[in-house]
Structure formats: C-alpha cells, structure tokens
Amino acid sequence: MPFEDLRNATVRQIFHLSVGGPVLRVHLSNAFGVEPLHIASVHVARPLSPSASTIDIATIGRDLRGKADVTIPPGAEFASDPLPFAIFPCPISR
C-alpha cells in the first residue's frame, strides 16, 4: 500500500493479549522507515464485546506521554508512558 493511501486515514488495530495487568505501555516503531513517521493520535479502548470491533467510548485512554501526536525518527521506536488501563487477558480457545 503506498504511503499516500494512509494520509489523513484512521487505522484501527485489534490486539488480543495473553497477559493482563494494571497498566499498558504502547510501543510504536519506525524501524524500517527512511523518513520520520508522524502519528497524529493514538487511543486505547475496550471493545463493546469480545467479538466486536466497535469500541466502548467510555474506556478511551489518555494521550501518550501527555501529548496528542508523536514523530518517530527513521530507525527509531517510541514507547509511551505507562497508561493506567487495566488489561484482562483473552481466554484461550481449546
């Protein structure tokens, strides 16, 4: 997908976690980038149900490192401050 396809776009990524805890730290990477990667906004939220992609807006977490956007230099990574956001692991299907 060409870079221009993601300009002014929203990308929603769903994560299924196997380990829980009281805080969450978000890691973003530009490890293979050749230009700075500007991310305008990142939000963390719970889904309305385990099978839904729709989020519960009442659970939206705060901004990362206290600001709305981040620019990651080429070859670098970004780690947020710990966010107080209790994580519950997904049950393992057998």
Residue pairs with C-beta under 8 A, 6 or more apart in sequence:
12 53
14 47
14 53
16 90
17 87
17 89
17 90
18 89
18 90
18 92
19 87
19 89
20 86
20 87
20 88
20 89
21 86
21 87
22 84
22 86
22 87
23 82
23 83
23 84
23 85
24 44
24 61
24 82
24 83
24 85
24 87
25 79
25 80
25 81
25 82
25 83
26 42
26 44
26 64
26 79
26 80
26 83
27 77
27 78
27 79
27 80
28 37
28 39
28 42
28 70
28 72
28 77
28 78
29 72
29 76
29 77
29 78
30 36
30 37
30 72
30 73
30 74
30 75
30 76
30 77
30 78
31 75
31 76
31 77
32 75
33 72
33 74
33 75
34 74
35 74
36 71
36 72
36 73
36 74
37 71
37 72
37 74
38 69
38 70
38 71
39 69
39 70
39 71
39 72
40 68
40 69
41 63
41 68
41 69
42 63
42 64
42 70
42 80
43 60
43 61
44 60
44 61
44 83
44 85
45 55
45 56
45 57
45 59
45 60
45 61
46 55
46 56
46 59
47 53
47 54
47 55
47 56
48 54
48 55
48 56
50 90
61 83
61 85
62 83
64 70
64 78
64 80
64 81
64 83
65 80
65 81
66 81
70 78
72 78
